[in-house]
Amino acid sequence: MTPESAEADRIRAVYRRYDSSERWRRKRDPDNPGFGQLQLERWRKIAGILDAQFRGTATLRVLDVGCGAGSDSARIATLRPDAELFGVDLSEARVEAARRTVPAATLRVQGGEALPFADRSVQFVLLSTVLSSILDPATRRRVAAEAYRVVSDGGMLLIYDIRLPSPANPNVRPIGKKQLRTLLPAACIRSDPVTLLPPLARSICRIWPGLYPRLARVRPLRGHYLSVVTRP
């Protein structure tokens, strides 16, 4: 077994545990006001980035690496009904769910370390909490390099990932600015801290939803980076 296949098996096992955990599902309950505002903030920013980068583009080719059950692809389909959607994920169960969520998308069960796309052939590539879930450094480098490889000239790789350690979850590692520049040394990278720390958003904003925008303005309380990666 290669290190990459061993890492893929580990990630599949982790996500099977996540998907069978009631506690994990409660964390992502869309009816929780804090979690709902977290998602709203994230997608408001992504929508602005997409509009600025691809305004006037007739057809947008999109690849969601680590597409999960298809929630991000569904959002993109709403923002850009013209988009040609593709996705890959290690979990067969999640890909089946994504096919139901986004039936128009072309989805494959596979990892991100060998993407079935030509160089510079995809305008918009999304990596959402993918790199932080890969503990093997060599696999993480390969996935990041592959995602960047397929980005077209004038296209964009958008990375949303945790920037702070998660002591309660040993299966993730933060992806800060230094790590991104190491992973993608030839790229132009602009990273902005976003998203109120999810435990804070879920707990405090469940009781006082109006606190979310005020707390989210406090930079140390932002738990993720939203990074726009382009070619020089």
N, C-alpha and C positions, 0 to 999 in steps of 0.2 A: 504494500500500500504506500502510495506517495504521500508526502506531507500535505499536498493540496487535497487529495481525496480524503485523508484523515480529518483535515479541517472541515471539509464539506460535511462529512458524517457528524462531526461534533456540532456544527451549526444546525443541521437538520434535527438532531436530538434536542438541542436547546429550544428550537421553535416548536417542536412537538410539545415540550413541557409548557411553554408559554400558552399555546393554543388550548391545552387541557386544564389550565389553571383559572379558577373562578376569580382569584385575586388579580391576575393579570388582565382578565376581561373587564373587571371593574375599573381598573386604571384607565381604560380606554373607552369608558362608557360615554357615548355622545350626549347623553342627557345630563352629564355633569357640567354645570355652567363653566367651571374653570377650564376643563378639557375642551369644551366647545369653543371658548374664546382663544385658547392656545391655537387650535386649528384654524380659526378664522383669521387670526393675526398672520400665521404662517402663509396661508393661501392668498391673503391680500398682498403680501410682499411678493410672492411668486408671480401673481397675476400682473403686478406692475413691472417686474423684470421681463416677463414674456412679452408684454406689450411694447416695452422700450426696445427690446432686442429684435423682435420679429414683426413689428407693425408693417403691414404692407406685403408680408410674405404670403403668397397665395396658398401654398400647401406646406404644412410643417410635419417633418418626419421626427417622431419622438420614440426614445427608447428608455424604458423604466427598468433599471438594473436592480434586482431585488424587489420585484413588483408586489410581492405578498398577495393579498386577496384582491388587489386592484383598486384600492381606494384612491391612490394618487392618480392613476391613469384615468379613472372616472372623472376626477376634478379637472384634469387637463382636457378631457373630451368636452366638458362643459365650457371651459374657457376658450377652447379652439376646436369647434366642431369639424373644421377642415382637417384636423390632424390625422396622420397615418400613425397608428399606435402599435408599438411593439413592447414586449416585456419578457424578462427571464427571472426565474426564481428557482432555488434549490428544492423547495417543497412542492411535491406533487399535489397535496391537498390544497395548498394556497393557490397554486396555478389554476386548479379546477374551480375554486371559488372566484378567482379573477375572471375566468371565462364566462361565468354567470353574471358578474358585475359589469364587465366591459366586453360584450360579445363581439364587438367590431375589432377588437385588438388581436394581433397575432402574438401568441404567448408560447413559451417553451420552458420545459423543466430542465434547467441547467444552471451552472454557476456563471459568475461574471468574468472568469479568468481567461476565457477563449470565446469571445463574442462572435456570432455568425454574421458579421457585417464587414464590408470592405472599409479600408482606411478612408477617413474623412467623408463618410457617407450618411451621417445622421446629424440633423441640425440641433436637436435638443436631447441631451442625455441627462437623466436624473438618477442620482444616488442618494437615497433618503435613509439615514441611519443604517447604512450598509457597512462602511469602512470600520466603524466602531465595533461592529459585531464580529469582525474577523481578527482573531487573536494571533494567528500565525503571520509574522511580518512579511515573509516572502509572498504569501497569498494576497495579503493586503496590497502590496506593491503591484502585483500582477493585475488585480482587479482595477485599481486606480489607473494603471497604464493602459489597459484595454478600453476603459471608458473614455479616456482622453484620445486614444488612437482613432476611434470611430467618429469623433466630433468633426464636423465639416468646417471648412474655412467660413468664417462668419457665423459659425454656430456657437454652442455654449454647453458646457457641462455644469450642472447645478448640483451642489453637494450640501445637504442638510444633515448635520450630525452634532452629537454632543461635544461640548468643549470643556466640560468639567468631569472629574471622576464620579462614578456612581457606586458608592461603597456598598449599597444593598444588592448590587448586581455584578458578580464576578465575571460575567460573560461579555462584558463590554469594556472598551478602552476609549478615553477621550481622543478626539481628533482636533488638535489645535492648529493654529496658523503654521507653526514650525513643522508639525507632522505633514501638513498638506504640501508645504514647499519641498519637503524631502521626497514625498511621493510623486510630485509633479514638478520637477525642477525646471522644465522648459516652458511651463505655462505662465500666463498672466492670471493672478488670483486676487480677487477682492472678497474679503470675508467681513461680514457684519454680525455682531452678536444679536440674537433674537430669542424669543420664547421665554416667558416667565418659567422659572424652575417648575417642572411638572408637579412634584409633590406639593409645592406651595400653591400652584394654580388649582389643583384638585381639592385641597383641603380648605384653604381660606376663601377661595372664590366660590366654593359651593355655598358658603354662608353669605358672603358679601361679593356678588359678581362684579359690582362696580369698581372693586379695587384692582381688577386685572390691569387695565391700561396704565394706572398710576404706578403699580408695582413693576410692570414690565419696562417702564422708563428707567429703572435703576439698573445700570449696566452690570454690577456684580450679581444681580438676580436673574440674568439671562443665561439660560443653560445650554444654548446651541449656537452654532455658527451656520449662517446661510452664505455659502461661498459660490461666487460666479467665476467660473474657470473658462478662459478663452485662449485662443492661439495668439502669439505675439504678432 
